[in-house]
Amino acid sequence: MVKLVRVLIVDDTAFMRKLLKNILFSAGFDIAGEAENGKQAVELYKQLKPDVVTMDIVMPEMNGIDALKEIKKIDPNAKVVMCTAVGQEQMVKTAIKLGARGYIVKPFQAAKVVEELKKVAGT
Amino acid sequence: MNEFGEMLQEFIHEAREYLDAMNQELLNLERGDFDAVNEVFRAVHTIKGMAGFMGFKNLENLCHKLENLLGEIRDEKIEINSDLVDILLKAVDKIAEIINLIENNKKDEIDISDILSSLESWKKSCKENKTSENQNLNLDADFVVDIKIADDCLMKSVRAALVIESLKEFCKVVSVVPSEEEMDSTNFNGKFSILAKGDCSKIDEVLERIAEIDSYSIKPLSTREQTKEPKKDSNVIEEDKLKIEKVETREKEEDKEAIPEKKKSESVRVNVSQLDKIMNLVGELVIGKGRLLQIASQYDIAELKEAVSILDRAITNLQDEVMRIRMVKVERVFNRFPRMVRDLARKLGKKVEFTMEGLDTELDRTVLDEMTDPLIHLLRNAIDHGIESPEERKALGKNEVGKIKISAKRERNNIVIEIEDDGRGIDLEKVKKKAIEKGLISESSAASLSNEDLISLIFLPGFSTKDTASEISGRGVGMDVVKTTVEKLGGSLKVATKKGEGTKIRIQLPPTIAIIKALLVNVSNETYAIPISSVVEALYVDSTNYKVIHGNPFIIVRDKLVPAFKIKEIFGIRNGKMEREVGIVVEKNGEKYALIVDSISEQQEIVIKPLTGYLSKVKGFNGITILGDGRVVPILDISSLIGGDNF
């Protein structure tokens, strides 16, 4: 039996979450859950143990970089993919140095997002 | 001085030959034929030598710099890519420009600083890359990973950082070329190398997990060092003196190579105008022969008759030989096409595989020269309008690389040139719409047009299917000029096209235009020649099929009205009206016209003698010919006669 890759989507805008959900769902991913800020993301990661996390960078309460750090503390092998936009190169690079496994660029192109997540998830 | 002039001519001719070769070889080089670099090197070297000898310092300098860069390529110190070939081609263009300047002004003073600096900077940037690599060789690294990130990847430097960080989990990254800072600051193209130490067995696994990597290769450094070994000294010791010495020794080697390979072809250069003169003199001989024949028969001298018939044979042979000398291989014009196609395809972002066939097919020099621009236009069209973009082709399930072929061959008494592409073909619906829009045809008549009729619309003056005229092609003056030129040369043109599959244009040309088949017609007691290539048919004209409508004369040909022109009236020849005349139906721009003459006397091959001096301004004539009996007969120029209103 093929086990679906479970994804935790972290973004402060409902629109982006919905967009990613649609892209991933139709590509055969399972949506483990959604978080709207870094803090919630860390909590949900502990609970859900998702295979991959898509992490927005700029969010209220706790930003994506800090959330990444926390998650890596919990699980050094956590697979986090950063959601970024042109102009945020340096921030993504920091995230990568902190252990992010990939990045996707807004505006999202479905094919690219799917390719990235598949690669990172290792399917 | 005279001797210098001759030397100069020789130099210019030879340099041009080398330039042609360079253009060709550079394209071969780009295609991966590494040996081509030697050919280019030799060509540049020879030009440099000649330039030095002739005292053209500027040219010598440019060649020298170019030679240096080529030397680096030859020694595999610089990688070959299209950008590099671009620069090399530009340098070749500059040399060509200088040669032109030398021909016109005997001077080579022209600004070459641009091209020199781009040659230099390319060399330097590659050097820097290499030296940093060399430094790395000294660093403690076990293997190097060359990585190419996908072209459509956004934030390539971030992707590179991801690769680097991921590798760090398994091995020690010693160095990255270009460095991460350089990736950020410059326009990073996605190609980079990582030098690392430690376990390289996991690299495949790691890179497998990263998206948007086009390709990568892992090389252990020990072998890498070995392959670089023999050249290492020249790489590391970069002192100027040593370098110069190196260059010089290379020059000597080059000289040794060059001498035995220099081809001495058994030929002399003759100016075309001289050939034309000889041709004309042959014509004079024919007239002289005619007169002798006349005298011989008038006084009935058998010996003279015999002598003249021997002379006749000799003259005919002479004529044939001169004709043959005028023939040149199409190669001479075709050779410049690969370069043009490459440059254009690159500019338009299209991928084109260009092939040429029948390069040794021979054609009259004049015909070939006249055809050069039309052929270039057709090739441009094929690239610009015909071949789709790589993405589009991919989406259509075609090979990304479009194919364009030009071929020349002899078919019976004609030369056939074909240009073929596997592009999108001509969109006939679009042609129809455009023609209606431009008012070339009416909507109602459009419906009844066959595909062939629709294709012929593109040859109408002022027609272009592209909405905006691009710089490359489609100024809307193209196709009709192509057709007019072909017809002027006495040839014909056919287009076959299939939507989505491509277009094939077939041009049929007479092998020579100095001799043509012509219809000799009589008007009153004058004789005129009409090139047979423009004649469609001939028919008798009398009161039943001759009509004057609104003051314009027409003749009826199979229930269709064809505008008629009376040669008598055009040339103001006074003669009583005849019972029955002859209408010669000719075609111009797809329209039929009739020339009305008294009678046709015969059809024969004639030698065209061009009108020169103030006579060349006379409209309505292509030239004149001299018949065997010595009569001088004007050759009618159909297109200017019909279109002409200046009579």
Interface residues (C-beta under 8 A of the other chain):
Chain A: T84 V86 E89 V92 K93 I96 K97 G99 A100 R101 G102 Y103 V105 K112 E115 E116 K118 K119 V120 G122
Chain B: L154 M155 S157 V158 R159 A161 L162 E165 S166 D184 E208 R209 I210 A211 E212
